């Protein structure tokens, strides 16, 4: 059952990107998109093999609905907005690359930098999963799992390394696939994430013992030396 769930997790992540990129593009003859999907496949496979295989509870959490019992109302609203903004960004990329052409195409060196950001972002997400056994997709206190503060590994750098990794990947994939306009639009989902961080932080300070001390020790939420 664990193997089936892990495969479902990988297939969903790869499949959703395939649909959101290739359908608006109107073609599958887009090698850069295939490279990106390859990175997603490798990253999700690594998470499934090295994390979920040892923590079925976390896998079950990641497969749950984005709307759950015990989740603050504010998080339900902002999470749905985050998902809509993220999905809209991914769909916009092929529309701009193949149809709109709103800005000039990035050159190969810049596009290559975008791929580096994608790999860096997913690497950070992987490391966050490795470190945090409570990395549920929604904000809630996981009493059944004896929820505690995680302050080791990449969590010593920023309070929300998974969000930081996702932000890097969003910017990176926009540039790698050739859309400066999409890279500029990443400010929308990243702004949503910043708002969600504030909601999550307020909840964790109230519900999770030790979070105040952790936040005092790790000052930066998303970007070291900035915020």
Buried (B, 14 or more C-beta within 10 A) or exposed (E): EBEEBBEEBBEEBBEEBBEBBBEBBEEEEBEBBEEBBEBBBBBBBBBBEEBBEEBEBBBEBBBEEEEBEEBBEBBBEBBEBBBEBBEEBBBBBBBBBBEEEBBEEBEEEBBEBBBBBBBBBBBBBBBBBBBBBBBBBBBBBBEEBEBEBBBEEBBBEBBBBBBBBBBBBBBBBBBBBBBBBBBEBBBBBBEBBBBBBEBBBEBBEEBBEEBEEBBEEBEBBBEEEEE
